[in-house]
Amino acid sequence: MADTAHRGAAVAHPLLLRRLLVARQEQRAVELADDERPRSLDEAYATAAALLHALGLEPNGAKVGANGATGQRLLGLTEPLWGHTLAGLCWQTRAELDAGDAAVGAEAEWIFTLGRDLDGASAQDPAAVEAAIAQIALGIEITRPSYIDPMREGGLAIIADNGVHAGLVIGDALSPQHLAELRDRRMWLAVDDEARRHGSASQAGVDPLAALLWLAADRARRGVPLRRGHRIATGALLTCRDLPRGHTVRAGIEGGAECTLVRL
């Protein structure tokens, strides 16, 4: 679990860690008392690392959230947030998820796969970060918060909950040569047979490459640099906030690849 270790003196919030373990193990959302909320970014990220370690979950990449000014303001943050994507919770093209009665969301996003490590000077160099992108793909990030009202708990608590990440469905890969058109390339998302909703990164106020640039620098600074083979979910373009049991959400690129999440 070396990928979850932080340098420095930051340690997990013990009360919050205990509540999050209960929420995950008993599959029920919780509400936090004031003394259970993290007090700093470092403490929040350390709590997320300790949570994954306690649950025996192995990171295989990262997700970026709140990468727009509006989302950051609503969550009480001054920068984006990230969480670990997880080995064993990453599927190709289609996934079937049994999440009990938990609240489950689905977000259509652009996913990068890295072809080289990003640490040291390379994590600070925009040209090196861009050159590290080996593949681009459409994806569905699955979210599953441990809190009854995540927005009320705030951004630090969401970070401690590993960014409420619960899985990633990845579509067919595109060449990195498509990076220049990514902000304006349109996606769609639909639940069951409902009409498709369409959007793009520029319409959502998301810049996938800027998200990766920020993430690479922040992860390197925290001593958990991005590595070759990591998948990076760069932020929601279209969202299904609550996918009911027995329903299916699909996402696709106009005229191209699709991926599917079935909630059992």
N, C-alpha and C positions, 0 to 999 in steps of 0.2 A: 504493500500500500504506500510506496514511497511517493506516489504522485499526489497524495493528499496531505503530505507533511508540510508545515509552514516553518520558515526560518523565524528567528526572533522569539520574543517572550509571549506572543499571543497564545492564549489558552481558551478552551471551550467554556461556554457559560454552563455550569453544572446543572442548574435548575431547568434551563431551556433544553439542554440535551436530554434530560430525563423525560420531559414532556414530549419531545419529538420521538423518542424511542417508543413511548407508550402509543402515540398516535400511529406510528408506522406498524408496530407489532400487533396492535388491536384493531387496526384499520378503522379508526374513528378520528374525526377532526376535533381539535381542542381550541380553547380560548385561553390566552395568556394573561396572567396577572402582571402588574407593572414590574415586579422584581424578576420576572422570567424573560423579559425582553433583552436582547443584546444591547450593549452600550457603545459599541464601536464597530467599524468595518472589520478590523482585525479579529475581534472576538466573534463576530458573525461568521466569517470564513473559517475560523478555527473550529467553531461548533459544527459547521457543515462537514468539515474533514473528519471530526470525531464521530459524527453520526454515521457516515459511510463506513468508517472503520468498524464501528460497533455492529453494523448490519452485515458486514462481510461483502460489501459491494465494491467492485473494482472499476475505477474510471477508465474511459477510453476516448475522452475528448471533453468538449465544453459547450455550454449554451450561453448566449448573451441575452440579457433582458433589459428592459427599461432604457433602451438606447436612443430615446428621444426626450426632449426637455419636458414635455407634458407628463410622461410616465414617471420621470424622476421626481418632478414636483409633487405628484400625487403620493409617491412612496416616501417622500422626505429624504431623497438622495440628491447628491450633486454630481453623480457619474453613473454610468451603467452598472449592472450587476452581472455576475456569472455564476454558473453552477457546473458540476461535472456531469457529462453524459456517461452512461454506464454499460460496461460489458454485460451481456445477458439481457439487456433491455434495449437492444438495437436490432431492428428487423429490416430485411430488404423487400421493398415494394408493398408488402401486406403484413398486417399484424392483427391478431385476435387477442383482446385484453379482457381478463376477468378481474375487475377491480371492486367487486362487491357493490356496496351502496355508496362508495366514495364519489365525491364530485370530480369529474374528469373533463378536462378541456383538450382541444386539439388546435394546433397553430400551424398554418402553412408557412414555410420558411425556406430560404436558400441555405444549403449545407455545403461547407467546404471540407475536403479531405486534404490533409497536408502531406507533401512529399518529402519534407525535410524538417529537422528540428528548428525551433525558433527560441534561442536562448542567447544570453549575452548581448553583443552588439547587434546581431541579426534581428532580435525582437524589437529593436528601436529603429530599424532601417526600413522605411516604407517599401523600397524596391525589393529588399530581401523577403519581406513578409508577402508581398504580392507574388514573387517568384516561387514561394513555398507552396502555393495552391496547386495541387496535382489534379483535383477533380472538383467539379461543381455539380450539385444535384438538387432537385426539388425534395423537400422532406416535410413530414408532419411531426412536430414535437408534441408529445403527450405530457400534459401537466396534471398534477394531482396534489393539491395543497394539503398540508397537515393541519391547517387552521380553518375554523368555521368562517371567518371573515379575513382573508389575507390582506386586503387593502387596509383594514383597520389596524392590523398588527404592524404594518409598515415594511419598508424595504429591507431593513437589517434582519428582521425576523424571516422574511422571504429568503434572503441569502442563507441564513442558518438552516433553512429547510431545503438546502441544495437548489435554490431557485425554483422550487416546486416541480422539478423535472421528474418525469416518470417513464420516459422512453422516447425512442426516435425511430420513425419509419422513413427509410431512404429510398428514393426513386432511382431510375437509371441515371448514370453519370453523363455529364456534358464536359466538353473540353474546356480547359482554362481560357481558351481564346474567346469564350463568351463573356468573360468578366466585364468587358467594357459596356456591354448592353444590359447587364444584370439589373441595374436600378430601374430600368423602364420596361423590362420584359414582364408580361402579364401572366399571373397565376389565376386559378379559380379554386373555389372550395364549395362543396355541397354536402348536405346531410340527407341521406336516403335519396328520395326522388325530388327533393326541393330544387328550385331554380339555383343555378350556380351563381355565386358571388365572385366578382372579379376584382383584382387589384394588382398593384405593383409596389416595389420597394419605395419608389419615389412618392407614390400616393400615400403610403403608410408612414412616411417620414423616417424610413430606415435606410441606411447605407451599409450594405453587407461588408464591403471592404473596410470602411471606417470602423465597423464593429470588430473585425479581425485585428486591425492595427491597434486599437485600444486594448483588446484582450491579450494580444501577444506581449505588449509592454507591461500590463498589470500582472499577468501570470509570472513573467520573468522576475519582476520586482519582488513578488511574494515567494519566490523560490520554487514554483511549480510550473516550469516552462512548458510550452506546447511542444509536442513531439511528433515525429514522422508517423503517419497513420492515424493521428487524431482526427475525429470528425468534429466540426465546429458548426453549431446551429446559430445563425447570425441575427435572429430576431423575427417576431411575428409580423407577417404581412396581412393575413386573413385569419380570423379566429372563430372557433366554435367554443363558447365559454362553458357549456354544460352539455356533454354528449350523453343522452339517456341510455340506459341498458337496453340491449337489443337493437341498437341503431348503428348505422355505418356512416363514417365521414370519408369523403374522397377529396384529394387535392390533385391538381394537374397544372401543367404548362400548356397554354393555348397551342393546340396543334402538336402536342408532344407527350412526354411521359406522364404517368399518373402513379399515385400511391394511395393505399387504403388502410383505414383503421376500423376494425369491427369491435364494438363493445359488447361483450357477452352478457 
